[in-house]
Amino acid sequence: MEKRPTHAVIDIGALRFNYLQIKTLIASGTKVMAIVKANAYGHGDVDAASTFESMGCDFFGVAVAEEGARLRNSGVKKPIVVLGGIFPNQIKGAFALGLTPVLFDLNTASLFNEFAMKDGSVKDVHVKIDTGMGRLGIRPEDADRFFREFTDFKHLRLEGLCSHFSSADEVDREFTDRQLALFRKTVKTANDLGIQPEYLHMANSAAIVEFKESHFNLVRPGLMLYGAYPAERMCGKVELKPVMRLSTRILQLKNVPAGTPVGYGRTFVTSKASVIATLPIGYGDGLMRSLSNKGHVIVNGRTVPLVGTVCMDLAMCDVTHVEGVREGDEAVFLGGQGSVEIAVEEMAKKAGTISYEIFCSIGPRVPRIYV
């Protein structure tokens, strides 16, 4: 069956361009871990990882073991690091697929060591330090005890030591500097116990741009790979190309008089005779409901407002002033049409969220077309 016209076009050339731009920001010997979790921020993890691997990317970062399994089963060869941890019942499968766990507690480390011992192997692992994110990781004050016990795990090799910035996109550097100092202190704790991790990694997209001292010998770009900026002020510091173009086509046009309510709850009422276009896309596809009466779409080279409440499967826009509009005309939510463009940062601002959520919300019902 032919598909409806709602789809997201993914520009492989833009993915390649953004990856190369990141390489210009780091030292020649610094490795790259491309973050492809959450389906590569909605862009398609298998295709994104394959693109980056063909360009020599060194590692891939995923959130959960299932994501790593999908990549490995699709043919990705480079190391895949499971940043969100691996549950005990997943250890056997992770070993079989060669996934690298990030550890943050002694119990899980002990289980991995036992499995590696039975397997007769030495397993590469990464350990995460909580320097202020307050999420996963070993607190710096507990690091000495952790590493002392870790030295007993003869079948684990500490390939990487990492942490995560909470505020690297903020103008005020104080907290980020504090996190970096805590991480360096924890690295010294490990070194003093004879533990020398091969890789140190902490820099996300924002830190890659603004905190060169945090690059160490491995960086973890995510959002930048997909053509969006962690903060508006970074636009002038590196050129990125948008990767995703989200569009559909007008399903129905309706000429309505003044005083016509549109959508659930009658949140929009026409103030004059209007032309309302209904589009086959809704929050079931990832078009956020918070864009109701706030968002915009491009039709025939003109930016027009979304009107009424975004429905599960449909959304409406006011095309009264679009000359020659017809059913079947393209409507663009993200990306460009002619000389007009809607950037993900703009959509996120109107939705009251961040670019990450806009990308990740675009669901599996929207086919990705790779060009």
C-alpha positions as CSV (number, residue, x, y, z in Angstrom):
1,M,0.0,0.0,0.0
2,E,1.2,3.5,-0.8
3,K,2.1,5.6,2.2
4,R,0.4,8.9,3.2
5,P,2.5,11.9,2.4
6,T,3.6,12.6,5.9
7,H,7.4,11.9,6.1
8,A,10.8,13.1,7.4
9,V,13.6,13.4,4.8
10,I,17.0,12.8,6.4
11,D,19.9,14.4,4.6
12,I,22.9,12.1,4.8
13,G,25.1,14.8,3.3
14,A,24.2,17.1,6.2
15,L,25.0,14.3,8.7
16,R,28.5,13.9,7.1
17,F,29.0,17.7,7.0
18,N,28.1,18.1,10.7
19,Y,30.4,15.2,11.7
20,L,33.3,16.8,9.8
21,Q,32.6,20.2,11.5
22,I,32.9,18.5,14.9
23,K,36.2,17.1,13.9
24,T,37.5,20.7,13.2
25,L,36.8,21.6,16.8
26,I,38.8,18.8,18.4
27,A,42.5,17.9,18.5
28,S,43.7,15.4,15.8
29,G,44.2,12.6,18.3
30,T,40.8,13.0,20.0
31,K,38.4,10.2,19.4
32,V,34.6,10.6,18.7
33,M,31.7,8.8,20.3
34,A,28.7,9.6,18.2
35,I,25.5,9.6,20.3
36,V,22.8,7.7,18.4
37,K,20.5,6.9,21.3
38,A,16.7,7.5,21.0
39,N,16.8,6.4,17.3
40,A,19.6,8.9,16.7
41,Y,17.5,11.7,18.1
42,G,14.7,10.6,15.8
43,H,16.8,10.5,12.7
44,G,17.2,6.8,12.4
45,D,20.0,5.1,14.4
46,V,21.0,2.4,12.0
47,D,21.4,4.8,9.0
48,A,23.1,7.5,11.1
49,A,25.5,5.0,12.7
50,S,26.3,3.5,9.3
51,T,27.1,7.0,8.0
52,F,29.4,7.9,10.9
53,E,31.1,4.5,10.9
54,S,31.9,4.9,7.2
55,M,33.6,8.2,8.1
56,G,35.8,6.6,10.8
57,C,33.8,7.3,13.9
58,D,35.4,5.5,16.8
59,F,32.6,4.7,19.2
60,F,28.8,4.9,19.4
61,G,26.8,5.8,22.5
62,V,23.3,4.4,23.2
63,A,21.1,4.7,26.2
64,V,19.9,1.1,26.6
65,A,21.2,-2.3,25.6
66,E,18.3,-2.9,23.2
67,E,19.5,0.1,21.1
68,G,23.0,-1.4,21.1
69,A,21.7,-4.8,20.0
70,R,19.8,-3.2,17.1
71,L,23.0,-1.5,15.9
72,R,25.2,-4.5,16.3
73,N,22.6,-6.8,14.5
74,S,22.5,-4.2,11.7
75,G,26.2,-4.6,11.0
76,V,27.8,-1.8,13.1
77,K,31.3,-3.0,14.0
78,K,32.8,-0.2,16.1
79,P,32.5,-0.3,19.9
80,I,29.0,0.5,21.3
81,V,28.8,2.0,24.8
82,V,25.6,1.6,26.7
83,L,25.5,4.9,28.6
84,G,22.4,4.2,30.6
85,G,23.7,1.0,32.2
86,I,23.0,-2.7,31.7
87,F,20.7,-4.7,33.9
88,P,21.9,-8.0,35.4
89,N,19.6,-10.1,33.1
90,Q,21.1,-8.4,30.1
91,I,24.8,-9.2,30.9
92,K,24.9,-12.4,28.9
93,G,23.4,-10.8,25.8
94,A,25.6,-7.8,26.1
95,F,28.7,-10.0,26.2
96,A,27.4,-12.0,23.1
97,L,27.0,-8.7,21.1
98,G,30.2,-7.1,22.4
99,L,28.4,-4.1,24.0
100,T,30.5,-2.1,26.4
101,P,28.7,-1.3,29.7
102,V,29.0,1.9,31.7
103,L,29.2,0.9,35.4
104,F,28.3,3.0,38.4
105,D,28.0,0.5,41.3
106,L,30.1,-2.3,42.7
107,N,27.4,-4.9,42.5
108,T,27.0,-4.7,38.8
109,A,30.8,-4.5,38.4
110,S,31.1,-7.7,40.4
111,L,28.5,-9.5,38.2
112,F,30.3,-8.5,35.0
113,N,33.6,-9.6,36.5
114,E,32.1,-13.0,37.4
115,F,30.6,-13.5,33.9
116,A,33.9,-12.5,32.2
117,M,35.8,-14.9,34.5
118,K,33.5,-17.8,33.5
119,D,33.9,-16.7,29.9
120,G,37.6,-16.7,30.3
121,S,37.9,-13.2,29.0
122,V,38.7,-9.7,30.1
123,K,35.8,-7.3,29.5
124,D,36.2,-3.6,28.6
125,V,34.0,-1.3,30.7
126,H,33.5,2.4,31.4
127,V,32.8,3.9,34.8
128,K,30.7,7.0,35.3
129,I,31.3,9.6,38.0
130,D,28.4,11.9,39.1
131,T,30.1,15.3,39.3
132,G,26.9,17.2,39.7
133,M,24.3,15.9,37.3
134,G,22.6,14.1,40.2
135,R,21.6,11.2,38.0
136,L,23.7,8.1,37.3
137,G,27.3,7.8,38.5
138,I,29.6,7.3,41.5
139,R,29.8,10.3,43.8
140,P,33.4,11.6,43.9
141,E,33.6,11.1,47.7
142,D,32.8,7.4,47.1
143,A,35.4,7.0,44.3
144,D,38.3,5.9,46.4
145,R,36.3,3.0,47.9
146,F,34.9,2.0,44.5
147,F,38.3,1.9,42.8
148,R,40.0,0.1,45.6
149,E,37.4,-2.7,45.2
150,F,37.5,-2.4,41.4
151,T,41.2,-3.4,41.5
152,D,40.1,-6.9,42.6
153,F,38.1,-7.4,39.4
154,K,40.8,-9.0,37.3
155,H,38.5,-9.7,34.4
156,L,37.5,-6.1,33.9
157,R,39.5,-3.5,32.1
158,L,38.7,0.2,32.7
159,E,38.7,1.4,29.2
160,G,37.0,4.7,30.0
161,L,36.2,7.0,32.8
162,C,33.4,9.5,32.2
163,S,31.0,12.1,33.6
164,H,28.2,14.3,32.3
165,F,27.8,18.1,32.3
166,S,24.5,19.4,33.5
167,S,24.9,23.1,32.4
168,A,27.5,23.3,29.7
169,D,25.1,25.3,27.5
170,E,24.7,28.1,30.1
171,V,26.6,31.4,29.9
172,D,27.7,31.1,33.5
173,R,30.7,28.7,33.6
174,E,30.9,28.3,37.4
175,F,29.1,25.0,37.8
176,T,30.6,23.5,34.7
177,D,34.1,24.4,35.9
178,R,33.3,22.8,39.2
179,Q,32.2,19.6,37.6
180,L,35.3,19.5,35.5
181,A,37.5,20.0,38.6
182,L,35.7,17.2,40.4
183,F,36.2,14.9,37.4
184,R,39.9,15.7,37.3
185,K,40.2,15.0,41.0
186,T,38.4,11.6,40.6
187,V,40.7,10.7,37.7
188,K,43.7,11.3,40.0
189,T,42.1,9.1,42.7
190,A,41.9,6.3,40.2
191,N,45.5,7.0,38.9
192,D,46.9,6.9,42.5
193,L,45.5,3.4,42.9
194,G,47.2,2.3,39.7
195,I,44.1,2.5,37.5
196,Q,44.8,4.2,34.2
197,P,41.7,4.4,32.0
198,E,42.5,4.6,28.3
199,Y,39.9,7.2,27.6
200,L,38.5,10.1,29.6
201,H,35.2,11.6,28.2
202,M,32.9,14.3,29.4
203,A,32.3,16.7,26.6
204,N,28.8,16.8,25.1
205,S,27.9,19.1,22.1
206,A,27.9,22.3,24.1
207,A,31.3,21.5,25.8
208,I,32.8,20.5,22.5
209,V,32.1,24.1,21.3
210,E,32.9,26.1,24.5
211,F,35.0,23.9,26.9
212,K,38.1,22.7,25.0
213,E,39.6,21.8,28.4
214,S,36.9,19.1,28.7
215,H,37.7,17.3,25.5
216,F,40.4,15.0,27.0
217,N,40.9,12.2,24.4
218,L,37.3,11.4,23.6
219,V,34.2,13.5,23.0
220,R,30.5,12.7,22.8
221,P,28.6,14.8,20.3
222,G,24.9,14.3,20.0
223,L,22.6,17.2,19.1
224,M,25.2,18.9,16.8
225,L,25.4,15.8,14.6
226,Y,21.8,16.4,13.7
227,G,22.2,20.1,12.8
228,A,20.9,21.8,15.9
229,Y,22.7,24.1,18.4
230,P,22.8,23.5,22.1
231,A,22.4,27.3,22.6
232,E,21.6,30.1,20.3
233,R,24.8,31.9,21.0
234,M,26.8,29.0,19.5
235,C,25.4,29.5,16.0
236,G,28.3,31.7,15.1
237,K,31.0,29.4,16.5
238,V,30.4,26.4,14.2
239,E,28.4,26.0,11.0
240,L,25.9,23.1,11.1
241,K,23.4,21.9,8.5
242,P,19.8,20.8,9.4
243,V,19.4,17.1,8.8
244,M,15.7,16.6,9.0
245,R,12.9,18.0,6.9
246,L,9.4,17.2,8.1
247,S,6.5,17.7,5.7
248,T,3.1,16.5,4.6
249,R,0.5,17.6,2.1
250,I,-2.9,19.3,2.5
251,L,-5.6,16.7,2.9
252,Q,-8.6,19.1,2.7
253,L,-9.3,22.8,2.1
254,K,-12.4,24.4,3.6
255,N,-13.8,27.8,3.0
256,V,-15.5,28.9,6.2
257,P,-17.3,32.1,7.4
258,A,-16.3,34.3,10.3
259,G,-17.2,32.9,13.6
260,T,-16.3,29.2,12.7
261,P,-14.7,27.2,15.5
262,V,-11.8,25.0,14.6
263,G,-10.7,21.8,16.5
264,Y,-11.2,20.3,19.9
265,G,-12.4,22.7,22.6
266,R,-13.0,25.5,20.0
267,T,-9.7,27.1,21.0
268,F,-9.6,29.0,17.7
269,V,-12.5,30.8,16.1
270,T,-12.2,32.5,12.7
271,S,-12.5,36.3,12.9
272,K,-13.3,36.6,9.2
273,A,-14.1,34.4,6.2
274,S,-11.1,32.1,6.0
275,V,-9.6,29.1,4.2
276,I,-8.6,26.3,6.6
277,A,-6.3,23.5,5.5
278,T,-6.4,20.1,7.3
279,L,-3.1,18.3,7.4
280,P,-2.5,14.5,8.0
281,I,-0.2,14.8,10.9
282,G,-0.8,15.1,14.6
283,Y,0.6,14.4,18.1
284,G,0.4,10.7,17.3
285,D,3.2,11.4,14.8
286,G,5.1,13.7,17.2
287,L,3.7,17.1,16.3
288,M,3.5,18.5,19.8
289,R,0.1,19.5,21.1
290,S,1.7,22.5,22.7
291,L,2.1,24.0,19.2
292,S,-1.7,24.4,19.1
293,N,-2.4,28.0,18.0
294,K,1.4,28.7,18.3
295,G,3.2,26.8,15.7
296,H,3.7,27.5,12.0
297,V,4.0,25.6,8.8
298,I,5.2,26.6,5.3
299,V,2.7,26.4,2.4
300,N,3.6,27.6,-1.1
301,G,6.6,29.5,0.2
302,R,4.5,31.3,2.9
303,T,4.6,30.8,6.7
304,V,1.1,30.2,8.0
305,P,-0.2,29.6,11.5
306,L,-1.4,26.4,13.0
307,V,-4.9,27.0,14.3
308,G,-7.0,25.0,16.7
309,T,-5.8,22.2,18.9
310,V,-3.4,19.8,17.3
311,C,-5.2,16.4,17.2
312,M,-3.8,12.9,17.4
313,D,-3.8,12.4,13.6
314,L,-4.6,15.8,12.1
315,A,-3.7,19.5,12.4
316,M,-5.2,22.6,10.9
317,C,-3.6,25.7,9.5
318,D,-5.0,29.0,8.1
319,V,-4.1,29.4,4.4
320,T,-6.4,32.3,3.7
321,H,-3.6,34.5,2.4
322,V,-1.8,31.8,0.4
323,E,-2.3,32.5,-3.3
324,G,-3.4,29.6,-5.4
325,V,-3.4,27.0,-2.6
326,R,-4.8,23.6,-3.5
327,E,-5.4,20.3,-1.8
328,G,-2.2,18.2,-2.2
329,D,0.1,21.2,-1.8
330,E,3.1,20.5,0.4
331,A,3.2,21.8,4.0
332,V,6.6,21.9,5.7
333,F,7.0,21.8,9.5
334,L,10.7,21.5,9.8
335,G,13.2,22.6,7.2
336,G,12.9,24.8,4.1
337,Q,10.6,25.4,1.2
338,G,11.9,27.9,-1.3
339,S,13.6,30.7,0.6
340,V,11.6,30.2,3.8
341,E,12.7,27.9,6.6
342,I,11.5,26.7,10.0
343,A,14.4,25.7,12.2
344,V,14.0,23.2,15.0
345,E,15.1,25.8,17.5
346,E,12.2,28.0,16.4
347,M,9.7,25.2,16.7
348,A,11.0,24.2,20.1
349,K,10.7,27.8,21.4
350,K,7.1,28.0,20.3
351,A,6.4,24.6,21.9
352,G,8.0,25.6,25.2
353,T,10.6,22.8,25.0
354,I,14.0,22.0,23.6
355,S,15.2,20.8,20.2
356,Y,16.0,17.4,21.6
357,E,12.4,16.7,22.4
358,I,11.1,18.0,19.1
359,F,13.4,15.5,17.3
360,C,12.8,12.6,19.6
361,S,9.0,13.0,19.6
362,I,8.7,12.3,15.9
363,G,7.5,8.8,16.1
364,P,7.7,5.6,14.0
365,R,4.5,6.3,12.2
366,V,6.5,8.9,10.2
367,P,8.7,7.2,7.6
368,R,12.3,8.4,7.3
369,I,13.5,8.9,3.7
370,Y,17.3,9.0,3.4
371,V,18.7,11.1,0.6
